[in-house]
Amino acid sequence: MRNITGHNLMPLICEKIESQWPSGQLDALCLFNDCLHGQLQRSDGDNNINHVLFSDRNPIDIRHISPYLGVIIPTLIQIVSGCL
């Protein structure tokens, strides 16, 4: 089984977060949240965010996130602005 850690997922998360597809952006943010918390949660659309599939309690290190904040923060602002 191949193990993909959070810092390897960051380029993929950023690619998906920049999409114009709102569901894709939300999915990317959920995956980013999982990386920040060191756990994988089920995302099958049932809105049960408390169902943890896997947890190693080993969150992604900030040094792996900081290069991508230029992509993530504007998208978060755009999403929040759209909700207001």
C-alpha positions in Angstrom: 0.0 0.0 0.0 1.3 3.4 -0.9 1.5 6.0 1.8 1.0 9.6 0.7 1.7 12.2 3.3 0.2 15.7 3.6 3.1 17.6 2.2 3.0 15.4 -1.0 -0.7 16.3 -1.3 -0.3 20.0 -1.1 0.3 20.6 -4.8 -2.7 18.5 -5.6 -4.9 20.3 -3.0 -3.8 23.7 -4.5 -4.6 22.6 -8.0 -8.1 21.5 -6.9 -8.7 24.5 -4.7 -8.0 26.9 -7.7 -10.7 25.2 -9.8 -14.0 26.9 -10.6 -15.9 23.9 -9.3 -17.3 24.7 -5.8 -17.6 21.1 -4.8 -14.0 20.6 -5.8 -12.9 23.6 -3.8 -14.8 22.3 -0.7 -13.3 18.8 -1.2 -9.8 20.3 -1.4 -10.4 22.3 1.8 -11.7 19.2 3.6 -8.5 17.3 2.6 -6.4 20.3 3.6 -8.2 20.2 7.0 -7.4 16.5 7.3 -3.7 17.2 6.6 -3.7 19.9 9.3 -5.2 17.6 11.9 -3.3 14.4 10.9 -6.5 12.4 10.2 -8.6 11.3 7.3 -12.3 11.7 7.6 -15.0 10.2 5.5 -16.2 12.6 2.7 -19.1 10.7 1.1 -21.5 13.6 1.3 -23.4 12.4 4.4 -22.3 15.5 6.4 -21.0 13.3 9.2 -17.7 15.0 9.8 -17.1 13.1 13.0 -16.4 9.8 11.2 -12.7 9.4 11.3 -11.3 6.7 8.9 -7.7 7.0 10.0 -5.8 9.1 12.4 -2.1 9.1 13.1 -2.3 12.5 15.0 0.7 13.6 13.0 -0.4 16.9 11.4 1.5 18.4 8.5 4.3 20.6 9.4 3.8 24.4 8.8 7.0 24.5 6.6 5.1 22.3 4.1 2.1 24.6 4.1 3.6 28.1 4.1 4.7 27.9 0.4 1.0 27.3 -0.6 -0.7 29.9 1.5 -0.7 32.3 -1.4 -3.1 30.0 -3.2 -5.1 28.8 -0.1 -5.9 32.1 1.6 -7.4 34.0 -1.4 -9.6 31.0 -2.1 -10.8 31.0 1.5 -11.5 34.7 1.3 -13.5 34.1 -2.0 -15.5 31.3 -0.4 -16.3 33.3 2.7 -17.2 36.4 0.7 -19.6 34.3 -1.4 -21.3 33.1 1.8 -22.0 36.6 3.2 
